[in-house]
Amino acid sequence: MHAAFFLLLGASLARYLLRHPWEFRSPWIIGLSATLAVLYTVGPVFGPRATPRRLMWLVTVVAVWVVLVLLAPSFAWCAVPLLYTGLRALPTRAAIALVALLTVFVVAAQLQLAQGGFDPNLVIAPPAVAAVATAVFVHAERLADRRRALIDDLVRTRRELAATERREGTLAERQRLSMEIHDTLAQSLSSQQMLLQAADRTWDSDPSTARGHVRTAESIAERSLAEARRFVHDLAPADLAEGGSLPEALRALAARESTDALPVRFHLDGPPAPLPDRVQSALLRIAQGALANVREHAGATAATLTLTLMDDQVVLDVADDGRGFDPAAGRSSPGVRGHGLPAIRARVEQLGGTLTVESAPGEGTVLSAAIPLEARP
């Protein structure tokens, strides 16, 4: 548009000088043409917004152009770039008024240049072209405003979505940390407390048994320290981090949790196969949490861990012969306390699996966690 303005201005000046080699008004026309060119050149300095300085500049440019058209009608075609400049710089109503003013001077100049008498096309064509150009420009500006508003909405929505995802990630991480603490440190401290209380009760009557409880508590404390260090560094459970597989880790867990009062057995069903790290960690934590519930609430005399490996899923069963409970009774039932069963269910659901609890008062409990796997050849 800027190039078109200077091209039209130069062509208009050349046409005037060719048609009128030298007249008394020629210096004025040459000076006004140079002034108009300078004014149009410095226009971008005032910016695209309708500021007072921008409006004053536009009024000055239009005034110089009007004087040029009155002196030499051939400068009328410079109105086309000025039309778009006004549309960009002014509000819609003010811009339409400016377009009407420019169109009037263009029609008057064309009629003055016409040598064959009155021509209706010279009266109709400029207003029609100006109306179409104005309508197209206004419509394009409205579409651009809508597009900018849509982009702003998208950016705002993306920011809100990112903030929501950060909050959800924070909540998920808090839940994960609470489950990790419950399944490791809290359970270990609870076991140590029970063992030390038992040692305190039997210290005078049966010192050897009391010392055995203390040694067991010491072993659990050592294991808890290793878990805490792994936990701080956000690594896998200690049994798995040492390079062991899930069956080996569950077998070691059963051996550690076994006591004379509550023996824990482990059984593997199916050929050993590598499992994803997340699945191994989750199932080991589930086994720890389930055995903690058995030890604290079930009053059982035996417990069994069963790991079943299949092509499309892996299933962990934790069974005990304790007092049982009513799964439909909710959190108030024995065995459903704190983070125990809800934490296990959350771990299973995070991996897309299902948790089944079969129990009844006086008939023991069977907890079954099934995790889907990709089919193995």
N, C-alpha and C positions, 0 to 999 in steps of 0.2 A: 504493500500500500504506500509506503514511503517512496519507493522507487517510482511508482506510478505518478505520485504527486509531482516529483521533480521533473519527470519526463513530460507531463502535461504542461507544467509551468514553462519549461524550456521551449516546448513546441509552440505554446501560445505566444511567447515573446518573439520567437523566430518568425511566426506568421505575421505578427504586427509589423516587425521591422521590414519584412519583405513587401508587405502591402503598402506600408507608409515609410519610405526610406528615411525621412527625417522631418519631423514636425515640432511645433513648440511644446507639445505634450510628451514627446519621446523621452527626454531626460526624466520626467516624472514617472513614466511607465517603467523605465529601466531601474530607477531607484526604488520604486515600490516593489518591483519583482525581486530585487535583491533583498529588500527588507522582509518580504514574505518568505523567501527561502531561508533567511537567517532565523526568523521567528519559528518556522516549522522545524528547523533543525534542533533548536533548543527545547522543543516541546517535551521530549521524553524526560528532561531533567525534572519536570514538575510531577512526574508519576502518573499512573493511570486513574487515580481516584479523583473525585470531584471536589478538590480542595479549593479554597478561594483563589490561590495563586494560579491553579490550573484553569479555573473559570475565567480569570482575568486574561490569561494567555489566549484562551480560545476566542474570547470576545475581540481581542486585538487582531488575531489572525483573520477572523471573519470580516472585521471592519476594513482591514487593508485589502482583502480580496474584493469586497464590495466596491471600494474606490477604483480598483483596477478594472473591474467589469464595467463600471460607468465610463471609464476612460477608454477601454478597449474591450468590446464584447467577446473577443476570442478567448479571454481568460475564464470564461464561464465554465469550461469543462474541468477546471481545477476543483470544482465543487464536489466531484465524486469522492476524492480522498477526504475532503473536509467533512462530507456527510458521515462517513464511518468514524472519523475522529470525534465528531459530536455525539454520535450514538454511543461510543465507548466512554466518553467523559461525562455525559449528562444523564440525569434520570430520564425515564421513558417519555414523559409528557414534555419536558423541556427539549429533549432531543427531537421529538416530532415537530415541535414548533420551529426549531432551527432548520430541520429538513424542509419544512414548508417555505421558510424564508429563502433558503438557497435555491429551491425549485423556482420560486417566483423570479429571481434574478436570472436563472438559466433560461427560462422561457422568454423573458424580455430581451436577453442578449441574442437568443437565436432568431427572434422576430426581427431584431435590428439588423442582423447579418443577412437575413433572407432578402434576396434581390428580386425574386419573382412574385412579390406580393404576399398576401396572407396565406399561410400554410397551416391547416388544422393539425397536421402531425406534429408540428413544432409546439403546439399548445397542449396536446394530449400526451405525447410520448414522454417528455421529461417527468411530469407528475406520476404517470403510470410506472415508469422505471424506478422513480424514487420510492413510491409506495411498496412495490415488490421488494426492493432492496431493504427497506426499513422493516417490513414484515419478516423477511427471512432472518435478518440480524436479530430482531427482538425474540423471535422463536428460538434461534440458536442460543441466545443468552439465557433464556428461561431453561432450556435443556441443560445448559452448562451449570446453572444454579442448582437444578435438581440433581445433576450428577455429583456436584460438589457436596450437596447435602447427603446424598447416598454414601459417598466415600467417607464423609465425617461419621455417619452412623456406623459404617462398617469398621472404621478404625476404633470408634468408641466401643462397639460390640466386641471387637477382638481384644481390646484392653480388659473389658469386663470378663470375657471368657478366660483370658490368661490369669486374671486375679482369682477367678473362681477355681481354676485348675490348681493354682498355687495353694489356695485354702484347702481344697480337697486333698492335695498331696501332703500338706502339713498334717491334716487330720488323719490321713491314712498312715503317715509315718508315726504319728503319736500312738495310733492304735497298734501298729506293729511293734513299737518299742515297749508299750505296756504288756503286750503278749509275750515278748521276748523276756522281759523282766519277770513276769509271772512264771513262765515255763522254766526259767533257769534259776535266777538268784532267789526269788521268793520261795520257790519249792525247796531249794537246797537249804535255805535258812530255816524253813519249817521243819525239815527232816533233822537238821542239827539240833534244833530246840527240843524236838521229841526225844532224840537220843540222849541229850544231856540231862533232860528231866528224868528219863529212865535210869541213867547212871547215878543221878543224885539219890533216887529212891533206893537203889540196891547197893550203894557204896559201902555201907556198914555191914549189911547182911551177906552180900555176895560180891566181894571186891573183884574177882576175876570177870564176872559178867559185866560189872560197871566199867572196868577197863576196856572190855570189848566194845561196849557202846561208845566210849570216848574215842577209841581207835577208828571205829566206823564214822563217827562225826568228823574226825580229822580227815579221813579219806574224802568225805563229802565236801568238806571245806576246801581241800586241795583242788577237787574237781570244780568247785564253784569259782575258785580263783582263775582257773584256766578259762572257764566260760566267760567270766567277767572281762578278761583280757581280750578274748575273741569278740565279745560283744562290743567293747569300746572301739575296736578296729573294724566293726561291721563285717566280720568274717563268718564262715559257716560254723555250725556246732563243732565243738572240740573233737568229737569222735570222727566226724567226717573230714575235718580239716587235717587230721593226721594221716589222711590218705586211705582211710577205710571206706568200705562200701556200706550201704544202708543195712543189709542183713548183719554184717559184722557189728555195726553200731548198735543195732537193736539187741543183738546177742549180748554185747557188753553191758547195755543198759539193763537187761533182764538180770544179768549176774550181779550188778551193783545194787539193784533194788531188792534182790532176794534176801530174805531173812528167815530165821527159824519160824517166826510167826506168819510170814507171808512169802512163801516161795513163788518166784516168777519164772515161768518157762517161756522159751521162744521156739517158734516153729516156722519153717520156711516151706512154702508150697509153690512149686514151679521152679524152672531153671533160673539161676542167677543171671541177671542182665543189667547193663548200665542204665541208670535213670538220670533225668535232668537234676541239676543241683538244687533247684528250687523245690522239686518234689521230694528229694531226699531230706532236705532240711526241714520242710514242713511236716513230713511223716515222723521224723525223729522227735520234733517238738510236740506233735500230737501224742505220741507214745509217752513222752515225759509227763505231759499234762494229764493224760488219762490215768497213768499209774499214780500220780500224786493224788488224784481224786479217790482212787481205790484205797490208797494208804490212809488218807485222812477221814474218809466218810463211809466207806463201804463195810468196814468190819469183816473183810473177807479173810479166808484161810489159804487161798490160792488164786493166782492170776496167770493168764496166758496171753502172750503176744503172738499173733499169726500174721505173717506177711505173705500175700498171694500175688504172684507175678503172672500177668496174662499179656496177650499181644496188644490189647487195646486199653488196658487199665491196670492199676495196681491197687490192692485193697489191704488195709491194715485193720485187723480185728483185735480189740482188747477186751478180754472176758474175765470176769471174776465171779466167785460164788458167795458174794456178800449179801447184805440185807436187801439190796435192790431198792428201787423207788419207782414212783409213777412219773414217766417222762412228760405226761400232759399236765402235771401239777405246776410246772414252771420252776422258777428259781428258788422257791421256798423248800423244794424237796431236798433230801440228802443227796449229796453228790453234785448238786448244781449250785455252787457257791462261788462268789467272786468272779474271776475271769475264766474259770475252768472250762465248762462246756461251751459257753458263748465264744471263748477264744478259739477253741478247737473248731467250732462251726465256721468261724470267720476265716480261719486258715484254709479249710477245705473249700469254701466258696470262692476264695481268691484264686484258687487253681481250677475253678470250674467243676469241682467234684461235688459229691453228695455225702452227707453224714446221716447215719441211721443209729438210733439208740433203742435197743430192745431190753426192757427191764420190767419188773413187777415186784412189789413188796415181798420179800422173803425168797425170791427166786434168782438173785444175782443180776448182773448187768452184762450186756454185750454191746460194745461201741464199735461201729464199722465205718471206716472212712475210705471211700472209693475215689481215686483220682484218675481221670482219663489220660491216655497217652496216645501219641501218634502210632499208628499200626506199624509193627516191625516185620520185615520180611522173614 
